[in-house]
Amino acid sequence: MNNALTRGTDRQVERQVDRQADFDDEDGDPSLPALPKGSKNYITPAGYQRLRDELLTLIDIERPQVVDVVHWAASNGDRSENGDYLYGKKRLREIDRRIRFLTRRLEIAEIVDPTLHHGNDQIFFGASVTYEDDLGEQRQITILGIDEANSALGQVSWVSPIARTLLKARLGDVLRLPTPQGVREIEVLSVDYPPPSDAL
């Protein structure tokens, strides 16, 4: 009898938390990167796999753990001053928001394999490019998808101004890059792509 009551309470708490999470955020997080209207969600195979792994971890591991904590905290009495309960609900909303976001992005992802361009000197999605500006400063960037680019690693989204300037250019081209300080000239010094896996 007690076990049946506990299971019933577990399901009630989970349903209540699910409904609250859905109510709190139907449209997703506006701070997450948006795709330009009408554009495709390009992503590398590695980026797609990372997002898919994150989604499965959230669904199979993190969410059930947080639901357990919320259920345990709810059974401790007054929820209005229960830090574990309040934090758990907040964390659950964040997880559900991320799950919805990842699900939507993976559904519309268009996987582009940059290794297909290995040895090419023209700049396409997935290229690592070294360029020099008119002040003599050199930078290296890799052009990736919106959902996978990490600026701390020198990665830029394919919709960024620098990527849009570089795409379709070739080694040695001199290009005009619009910046907040005015138009700068940049020269493409190198174009690299990862080798195909069978070449590793």
Residue pairs with C-beta under 8 A, 6 or more apart in sequence:
9 71
9 75
10 71
13 67
13 70
13 71
13 74
14 67
14 71
17 67
17 70
17 89
17 92
18 96
20 89
20 93
21 92
21 93
21 96
21 97
22 96
24 93
25 93
25 96
25 97
25 100
28 97
28 100
28 101
28 104
29 97
29 101
32 101
33 146
33 147
33 157
35 41
35 108
35 146
36 159
39 159
40 108
40 110
41 105
41 108
41 109
41 110
41 145
41 146
41 147
42 109
42 110
42 112
42 125
42 145
42 158
43 51
43 109
43 110
43 111
43 112
43 144
43 145
43 147
43 148
44 111
44 112
44 113
44 114
44 126
44 144
44 145
44 148
45 111
45 113
46 148
47 144
47 145
47 147
47 148
48 106
48 109
48 111
50 148
51 102
51 105
51 106
51 109
51 147
51 148
52 106
54 98
54 102
55 99
55 102
55 103
55 106
58 95
58 98
58 99
58 102
59 99
62 95
63 92
63 95
63 96
63 99
66 88
66 91
66 92
66 95
67 92
69 84
69 88
70 84
70 85
70 88
70 89
70 92
72 84
73 79
73 82
73 84
73 85
73 88
74 82
74 85
76 82
76 84
76 85
79 85
79 86
105 147
109 145
109 147
112 125
112 126
113 126
114 124
114 125
114 126
114 127
114 193
114 194
115 126
115 193
115 194
115 195
115 196
115 197
116 196
117 124
117 126
117 127
117 193
118 193
118 194
118 195
118 196
118 199
119 193
120 191
120 193
121 170
121 171
121 191
122 168
122 169
122 170
122 171
122 191
123 129
123 143
123 166
123 167
123 168
123 169
123 170
123 188
123 191
124 143
124 167
124 168
125 143
125 144
125 145
125 158
125 167
126 142
126 143
126 144
126 193
126 194
127 142
127 143
127 166
127 191
127 192
127 193
128 140
128 141
128 142
128 190
128 191
128 192
128 193
129 140
129 141
129 142
129 143
129 166
129 188
129 190
129 191
129 192
130 138
130 139
130 140
130 188
130 189
130 190
131 138
131 139
131 141
131 166
131 186
131 187
131 188
131 189
132 138
132 139
132 186
132 187
132 189
133 139
133 177
133 184
133 185
133 186
134 184
134 185
134 186
135 184
138 189
139 154
140 154
141 154
141 155
141 156
141 162
141 163
142 149
142 153
142 154
142 155
142 156
143 155
143 156
143 157
143 158
143 163
143 166
143 167
144 155
144 156
144 157
144 158
145 157
145 158
146 157
146 158
146 159
148 155
149 155
149 156
149 157
149 160
156 162
156 163
157 163
158 164
158 167
161 177
161 178
161 179
162 177
165 175
165 176
165 177
165 178
165 186
166 175
166 188
169 175
169 188
170 188
170 191
171 188
171 189
171 190
171 191
172 187
172 188
173 187
173 188
174 185
174 186
174 187
174 188
175 185
175 186
175 187
175 188
176 183
176 184
176 185
176 186
177 183
177 184
177 185
177 186
